[in-house]
Amino acid sequence: MDSLIPFTTSGSLVDCVDRKMLVVLRDGRKLQGVLRSYDQFANLVLEDTVERIYHQDVFAEMWRGLFLIRGENVVLLGEIDLDQEDEVPLRQVEWNVLEPYHKQDIANKKHREELKSQVLYEEKGFCKEGGEGDGY
């Protein structure tokens, strides 16, 4: 009977160990790797990790190897379907080709967020507290 009650803690990650996972971090980075371990704080250890960046219909990967992720920085964690992984309608390019476009996308997003923050502060009375990565 107890096995029918879903986990709502880091214990729910037990079925994800040794599976390929996608992790989105608070700073916006997207990592793919094999989940090897976790703890009660949802700190994660990913093996064979690659970082992916995207721009329009292309992506690039950078090898990162073994990666330790502090649990409070995880926004999203999901299993990658290995049967559909190669069917993604995106074209892979070299990291150094895509990186300038990705950095420009990040700068544009930061500028838009600063403008929103300014409007909320001036017109709606919101505070300016918070910082990098607090948008999630």
PyMOL commands that set and color helices and strands:
alter all, ss='L'
color gray80, all
select helices_A, chain A and resi 2-4+10-16+71-73+85-87+95-124
alter helices_A, ss='H'
color red, helices_A
select strands_A, chain A and resi 20-25+30-38+44-55+58-69+74-79+91-92
alter strands_A, ss='S'
color yellow, strands_A
deselect
rebuild
show_as cartoon
